[in-house]
Amino acid sequence: MKFIYSGSHKLHFPQAEFHRGQMVTPFENPERIDLIIDHLEEVGFTGIKCDDFWDVEPVLKIHSADYLEFLETAWEEWLAAGFKGDLMAGNFPVRRMQQRCPKHIDGKAGFYSSGNDTSINSGTWEAVKTSYMTAKQAQKVVANGDAASLALCRPPGHHASRDLFGGYCFLNNAAVVAQLFIDQGAEKVAILDIDFHHGNGTQDIFYGRGDVLFASLHGQPEDSYPYYSGYTDEAGKMEGEGSNFNYPMPPGTTYSSWAQSLEEAIRQIQKFNSAALIVSLGVDTYKEDPISFFCLETDDYLRCGIQLSKLNLPTVFVLEGGYALEMVGQNVANVLIGFESG
Amino acid sequence: MKFIYSGSHKLHFPQAEFHRGQMVTPFENPERIDLIIDHLEEVGFTGIKCDDFWDVEPVLKIHSADYLEFLETAWEEWLAAGFKGDLMAGNFPVRRMQQRCPKHIDGKAGFYSSGNDTSINSGTWEAVKTSYMTAKQAQKVVANGDAASLALCRPPGHHASRDLFGGYCFLNNAAVVAQLFIDQGAEKVAILDIDFHHGNGTQDIFYGRGDVLFASLHGQPEDSYPYYSGYTDEAGKMEGEGSNFNYPMPPGTTYSSWAQSLEEAIRQIQKFNSAALIVSLGVDTYKEDPISFFCLETDDYLRCGIQLSKLNLPTVFVLEGGYALEMVGQNVANVLIGFESG
C-alpha cells in the first residue's frame, strides 16, 4: 500500500492549546507525521511525496465559500488587528444567538469555530491546503486501481464541518475524498471513522445526504470531546435518514467490545452497497493516548485492519488523530499490515 | 443615594483571561470595586454593607434550575476531574450541534458558556451569590422609598442569560431586580443598559416578555463583543415584540451621538409606562477603557446622569463593566452626581 505525505504540514505549528483550563503544548504536533513516516518506511510501505495541486472545486462541495475565504484570510486579518500570538477563538455564537458573521476578526474567529483547542498561525492555510491535496492524491491512487492507500493528512479533518473549524481540523479531508468518488461516478460510498473522537464534522456534512454513509466508533459524548454530538439517535435526516451510525462507547473500552461495534458498522456498510470505503483513521483509541479513554493494544490494530479488509472495497485511509507519540507509527502501520494480510 | 456593596466579591479572583489569542491578567478584577467604593465615599455617598440573604426563588424566575446547579457544583466537579487551574470552557455547542448537557465537567462547562473569557474558581459561586444579594438589597432600598440606589455588583451580570455564563457574568443581577419589581406589583419595568457591551443576556431573558422593556446602547456587534447580538432588528418576539431596543454605535463614538441614542431610549421607556428603571451601569464607554471603543469623557457621565433623572422613575443602578481603573470610581460617581442634580 502506498502512502501519500508532504512536508508542508509543518507550516501549521500551533504554539499552545487550550486544554482543560490551561494552555498546554499542543497534542496535535508536527512530530506525529515524522514518526508515522519513519515507521511506515521501516516496515516496508512506499511513501509518495504529494505533488497534487490545489483545486477548490471539490472543496466547495463540502465547505461553504465564506468559510474558505475566512480560512484563507484569517491570519492576515489577525495581524492587521494588531493581535499577538496564534489566532484562537474566544467567544462563540451558541444557542439563541445571532448566526451572522461579524466584521472583526475576533468575532469572525468565533463565528467559524467550535472551540479554542485549535489555532491558526502564519502557515496554517498552506498546511491545510496540502493536507487536502494529500487526501486528493491518495484518492487518485485508488481511483487508478490500487486496492488501498493512506493519506498522511495533517492537520486532520473529521471535526471540520461545512463552516466550522475545531478539534485540530479545518478542511474535512475524508469528506472530500468521499465526494471525489461520487463525482467520479460512484453511486454510494461509506466513511468509517475509527478515531477515538466522534467525527462530528463529517456527520454534519453528510447528515442530509443518502449517497454517503457515515459510521463512527467513539468515546461516548457524555464523557468525551466533541461532547455535543455522537449519540446513537443521530441517524441522519431527509435523504440521509438511516445512513448515519454512531457507536459511542464508555471509558475503559477494550478491543473485544470495540470490535463488536466495528463488526456492526461493517455490516451496515455492506448493506449500503458502497462502492468505496474511506477510513478516518485515528489511533487515539490506543491505551496510552493522552487525551482519550479507550484501551486498545498495539496488536489490536492488526486485528482492526484485518476486519476492515473483509469489506473488500477500494479503500482510502485518511489520517485523523493519535497522540501517543511513542506508538503512533506502529499503531498506524499495524492497521495497514492487518488490512493487507486480511 | 445609597450604594450597596460587599467584600465577598473578592472570592471570585480569576487568574487569567483568554483575550485575543492570549492569556492575560483579567480586566474584570477585584480592584475595580475597591476603587469605586473609595471614590463614592470620598464624594459623599453612603455605603451600606450587604446583609441580605440568599433566596433562590427570584433567581429561578430568571435562570434555569439546571444552570444554577451547574454554577453551584462546577468547581467541585472540576477538581474531582483532576483539572488544574481555573475552570474555563474550551468547546461549545454551536450551530447544528446537540443541545444536550454532557456528564463530564469539561463538556458541561462549554454547554453552559458562551466563551472562555470567564472562569470559575473556588470562591466564584459565593461571590456570584453575594453579587445577586447586593442587587436584591439595592432593589429593596428603592422599594422602601428611596428614589434611587446603586448595587456594586461583582461579578457583573448583563451577559448572563437563562443558562449561559460568559463575558465575566454568571447571574443576571439587573434581570433579577426587574423581576423583583414585577413580583412586588409593578406592571411594567424598564432596563436601560449603558455598558459599552450589548446586554445580550438581559435581552435574551426578556426577549419574549412584554412586561420588561430592554434598551441597550453599545458598540456595534460587527466590531465588538459579544459579536452575536445587539443588532437593531432584534426587537423581541411574541409578547415581547416591540419592547427590545438596540442602539449599536461605531468605533470612536463620542458623547454627542451617544446621547442621541440615550435620548431615544429614554423616549421609548417613557412611552412604555414603566413603573421603575433599572440601569445596567457600565462605564467602559470611557475613552481610555482598554477593551472598548467609545470616547466618552469623565464629565459626560454627569450629563448622562442628568439625562437619566429626567425619567423621574424609581431607579436601581446595577454595576456592570468599566475597566479603566484610574477613572472607574469617578466615572461611576459622576453618573450618580448627575442623576441627583437632575
Interface residues (C-beta under 8 A of the other chain):
Chain A: F18 H19 R20 G21 Q22 M23 W78 A81 F83 K84 G85 D86 L87 M88 G90 N91 F92 P93 V94 R95 R96 M97 Q98 Q99 R100 P102 K103 H104 D106 G107 G110 F111 S113 S114 G115 N116 D117 S119 S161 L164 G166 G167 N200 D204 P221 E222 D223 S224 Y225 P226 Y227 Y228 S229 Y231 E234
Chain B: F18 H19 R20 G21 Q22 M23 W78 A81 F83 K84 G85 D86 L87 M88 G90 N91 F92 P93 V94 R95 R96 M97 Q98 Q99 R100 P102 K103 H104 D106 G107 G110 F111 S113 S114 G115 N116 D117 S119 S161 L164 G166 G167 N200 D204 P221 E222 D223 S224 Y225 P226 Y227 Y228 S229 Y231 E234
